[in-house]
């Protein structure tokens, strides 16, 4: 049983964590810190937290586990604010979409990386954001990636692991850098393509009409372009190297596909589409 | 009431049309021609057709409306086969994803474009294909684009229009070329991006693991990469010019986004993501 969970910046991800733990009877008390009182009021109204404060000292007092829910670009600043109030007993974890940048921010802001800091990334979410969109079932059957580092203490790792398992999630571990490469491919790159596609079409002269005749495939394909722009800006900055690497690889492949269309290269088109369909169908079976 | 509807190449799209018309009590008899007996057997087993034949003359005898469901790349050849059996009383229409190429194929194969030929494109479908995947509700609330040409006769246009309305669809008209440009943007380009993305990832060394950690956003984003490769090969060939035009436009925008990530250009990233999110949210409201 977690005595006190403290959310730093309650939102969809941390709010859903709190709701899931409450539903599982796995937490006694949830508190939160937010920059704005409005966010705290919203978290209270959504029954995500029991109390909250815009004062960091007050919010994290007596915390057993502190969960950083701030956008990855604001981590360093928030960690600076958190630093004077952290105790050795508090377990610190986060839910950021990039892990290298968060570990780096923690090292810099806190001087050394506390052994109780567990970098984490729940592979779950919707295109919505904000604590009002939180729901207890978000993590059922979903994966949580923990990226422990050399400094990590086993007891803290096991506490964070157990916290997520009680939300119905499957917990796995991998290296920080490897996490950032894999996520650049499966999440960050698709978001860039969805944003770029919708923006390309929105800037065409007939954009109103174009969207008028879009169908279900387009709706699904572009859903992630409704994601939070600030959050994705931060991810682009935080995971720049890995993202650029997959972006360049994709651009080369798209250029080759474009040349095949120009040249009417049927074999190339059929091979590529069939290989992609095969991979997508195998993925869909597993999901 | 349509006396006899004849499907040339029964599949998801034409099969769903037949089922919808049957459910609405708007057709007396449905027949089909297919290259392979197996397809006819499957259409019979799915209650899509009342009878079928691999012999064109037999299949289209007494047809009131003939619906071409063949991939756009096979239209010319099928129209050649159809030609000797067409009568002036038969209305001819299609469900191809491109319209310029179909009109061109009809002009060439039939000598002149019959006044009773109505080029049509239902904006509906799933990533599945084949007549076994057909269902009566596919067209409820969906749009059907008709692209009448100079030769088009009003009575035929109105018969095809009414056929689709009885399936619960909304029928609209636009020019052939305009259709192909709009669909290149909203449908053909997204399919290319989904195929290219899945193929890029599938060819990476860690591809198995990459798909392992993909989440809901990825599943939605890549659903259309499970579409039929032959059909999309044909579309690439048939709508080459319009598709290349939007592909080039998209590539330029993606290159600019890539440069912004390289240079850490926050203003560009935030503007682009926010503009895309705005357009996607407005689209989602309408859908």
Interface residues (C-beta under 8 A of the other chain):
Chain A: X123 X124 X125 X126 X127 X142 X143 X145 X181 X182 X183 X185 X186 X187 X189 X190 X191 X192 X193 X194 X195 X196 X197 X198 X199 X200 X201 X202 X203 X204 X206 X207 X209 X210 X211 X212 X213 X214 X215 X216 X217 X218 X219 X220 X221 X222 X223 X224 X225 X226 X227 X228 X229 X230 X232 X233 X236 X237 X240 X243 X244 X246 X247 X248 X249 X250 X251 X253 X254 X255 X257 X258 X261 X262 X264 X266 X269 X270 X272 X273 X274 X275 X276 X277 X278 X279 X280 X281 X282 X283 X284 X286 X287
Chain B: X123 X124 X125 X126 X127 X142 X143 X145 X181 X182 X183 X185 X186 X187 X189 X190 X191 X192 X193 X194 X195 X196 X197 X198 X199 X200 X201 X202 X203 X204 X206 X207 X209 X210 X211 X212 X213 X214 X215 X216 X217 X218 X219 X220 X221 X222 X223 X224 X225 X226 X227 X228 X229 X230 X232 X233 X236 X237 X240 X243 X244 X246 X247 X248 X249 X250 X251 X253 X254 X255 X257 X258 X261 X262 X264 X266 X269 X270 X272 X273 X274 X275 X276 X277 X278 X279 X280 X281 X282 X283 X284 X286 X287
